[in-house]
């Protein structure tokens, strides 16, 4: 059973029989899967997306009380899905899991992910490096270590990590995007676009389309930029960032009415964005529609 199949099985069990079915089904998933941690992660992510995570935490905590590393990790991962409010408890549980099983690469990786989310780049880097000591071809750790290096301004180290990631797994799209962003930071738009277009061939995600769109606009191909951003908005219709950038591209291209439409969609999704409010207001005033701006 692969992680996708595991997630579907757990989701169906929870929807049919309630939260009490989650842990027994997760235990079956672990027994059936050759990648138990990945299966647990995929399953809990799916449970979270379906709005059932809160109900699953208590039975999961009871299972974790037995002290097995895998279930301590699973509970920690569940807390990490909650966001910043769950991070302290997640870190505590990952530490407990690693105390039982120090060679659990996913425990180190997940520590690194949370530290990075919290802006603790040094701690994140050390955690990712510990994961890579255990598995030098751990693609997600290589990619995220590259992102940490990039955030810290170490562009050469970031590029090396992304290159190792695509060498280990050529179909891992985020690492191709990472290579593209390295070229962007070096003001090499053409080089960045080559990587972004390759990433699109591998996996056309909203993130890839977003980066490629901004690159094509810099190259003067506004039509392709708009096309890519529209595709990105279809993949992630709840993304205020994509809508806002569509508004900005339309405004710069002189398509003011379309820009207004996209800025308003962005504000529907994120009503208190000062940047979008400012850009929309300035655009409306330039169009002589101050009354709309005030509204």
N, C-alpha and C positions, 0 to 999 in steps of 0.2 A: 504494500500500500504506500503510494507516494504521498507527500504532504498535502497536495490538492485534494486527493481522494479522502484523506483523513479528515480534513476540514469539513468536507461535505457530509461525511458520516456523522461527525459530532454535531454539526448544525442541525441535521435532520433529527437526531435523537433528542436534542434540547427542545426543538420546536414541537416534536410529537409528544414528549413525555415530561417536559419541564427541566428545570435546572438540576434536579436530583439525578438525572440520567447522564449528566456531563462527565463526572469522574469515572463511572464504570465504562463509558464509551472511550474516554481518553486512555484508560488502562488497556482496553482492547487495541486501540490505535498504536500504543507503545509496543504491545506484543506483536502486532502484525507488521510494523514498519521497520525497514532497515535503517531509517534515519529518524529515530524516535524524538530527538529534540526538535528537529525541523517540523516534524508532524505535530508536536505539541504547540509550537509557535504558530503554525498555520491555523490550527484548530482554534486556539484562543483568540487569534486575530479575527477570525471569522465570527466567533461568538461575540466579540466586542462590537464588530460591525453590525451585528444583528440586534444589538441592544440588550444582550442577556448576560454581560460580564458580571455585573453587580451580584446577580443571583447565584453565579457559579463560584464566586470567591470563597464563600464560607465552606462549602463541601470540599473545595480544593485545599483550603487551609487545614481541614481535618485530615486529609490525605497526607499533607506535607508534615504533619505532626509526627509521623512515623520516622522522620529524619533522613529519608533517602534523598540523595543529591538531585535526582531528576525532578522530584516533586517539589522540593524547595525552589529549584530553578523555575519550574512551571508557575508557581505562585508568585515568584518575583517578577516573572515576565508579565503575568496578569496585572500586577500593580503598575508596571512600567507603561502599559497601554493606556492607563488612566491619564497620563501626562505628568507635569511637574509635581502635582500634589501627591502622586504615588511614588515618586522617585526615591525618597529616603527609605521607605519600606522595601522597595525593590532592591536597592543597593545592599540593605541588611540581609535580605534573603539570598542574593547572589553570593555574598560573602559566606553565609552559612553553607550554601551548596558547595562552594569551593573548599571549605574546610573539610567537608566529607570527601569530595573528589577534586583534588587540586588540578587534575589533568582535564577537567571539563572546559574545552576551548570556548564553548558558548557562554559559559559563566564569565570568563574574562572579556569576551567580546561585548556582552550586554553591559558589563560595568563600563567599558569604554564608551559605548553608545550613550549611556546616561551622563557620564562625565562630560562628554562632548556637548550634549544638549544643554548642560548646565554652564557651559563656557569654561570648564576646567580642562584646558587643552593638554597640559602636562600629564595629568592623571589619565586622560583618555588615551594619549599616546602610549603610555606605559602599559595600559590594559590591553590595547590592541597588539602591542609587541609581544606581550605574554601569550596571547592567543596564537600569534604567528610562530612563536617558539614551538608551540605544540603542533601546529599545522602550517608549514610555510606556504601552502597553496590555498589557504583559507581566503577565498576571493572577497567576501564581504568585509573581512578585517583589513585586507589590503586596500580596498577602495576607501573605507572609512578612515584608515590611517592616512591615506593620501589627502582626504578632505581636511583632516586635522592639520597636516603640514601646510596645506594651502591656506587655511584660516590663520595659521601662524606666520605666513609670509615666506615659507620655505618652499619655493616653487619647484626647485630641482628635486627635492625629496618627494614632493607630491607627484610629480611626473613619473618618477621611478616606481612609486607604488602603483599608479594606474597602469603603467606598462607591464608590471608583473601580474596585475589582475587580468588584463586581456590576454596575456600569454598563457595564464593558467586556465582561463575560461573565455574564449574569443566571443561568445555570445552574451557576455555580461555587459549590457548596455550602459549602466551608470559609469563604468570605468572609461568607456569611450567618450562619454560626456565630460568626464573629468579631464581627459586629455585635451578635449576641445576647449574647456575653460582655461587650461594652462596656456594654450595658444592665444586665447582672448586676452589674458593678462599680459602677454608679451606683445600685444597690439598686432597680432597676426590673424586678421579676420579670415582670410582665405584658408589658412591652415586649420583654424577652428572649425570652419564650415565643413571641411573634408571629414573631420572626426564626427561632427554632428550628423552629417548625411550618412556616414557609415553606421552610426548608432541607430538612425531611423530605419536602415535596412535590417538591422538586427532586431530591434523592438521599438516600434513607433509609439512611444509613450508621450504623455502631455509634457513632461519635463524636457524631453529631447526636442519636441516640436517648438516649445517655448524658446529654448536657447537658439535653435536654428533660425527661428523667425527673426529674432533680434539681430542675428548675424546678417541675414539677407537684407534687412532694412539698412544696415550700415553699408552694404554693398550697392544700395540703390534699387533693389528689387522689392518694391513695396507690395506688389501684387502677391508675390510668393510669401512674403512676411505675413500678410493678412490671411492668406490661405492657411498657413501653418498654425497661426494663432486661433483661427476659427476651428480647425480640427482639434487643437488642444482644448478649446472650450467645450467641444462635444464630448471629449474623453473625461474632462473634469468640469462639469457644469457648475459646480459650487466653488470654483476658484475665483476669488475676487482679483487676485494678482493678474490672471490671464485676461479677465475682462478689462481691468484698468489699463493693461498694456495695449489691448486692442483699441481702447479709446485714445491712448496716446499716439499710436501709429496712425490711426485714422485722422487725428487732428493735425499731425505733422504733414500728412498727405493732402490736407485741404478738404477732407470729407467731414465737415463739421457736424452735420446731422447724425451721421453714423457714429461719430465720436461721442456725441451726447448720449446716444442710446447705450453704448458700451460702458461709459462712465456711470450711467444710472444703474445699469445691471450690477456693476461693481459695488455701488453704494447699497443696493438692495441686499447684497451678500455681506457687506462690511460697512454698516451705516456710519461709523464714526472714524473713517479713514481721513485724516486731515489732508493728506496729499491728493486724494481723489476729489475731495470737496473743493480744494483750492484749484485744481486743474479744470474741473467742471465749471466752477464759478468764473474763472478767467476766460474760458472758452465762450460761455454764454454772454458775458459782457462784451466780448469781441464781436459776437454775432448781433449785438444790440438787443439782447434778451435778458436785461438786468432783472426784470420781474421774475423770470424763471429761476435766475440765480438766487434771488432772495428766498424763493420758495424751497 
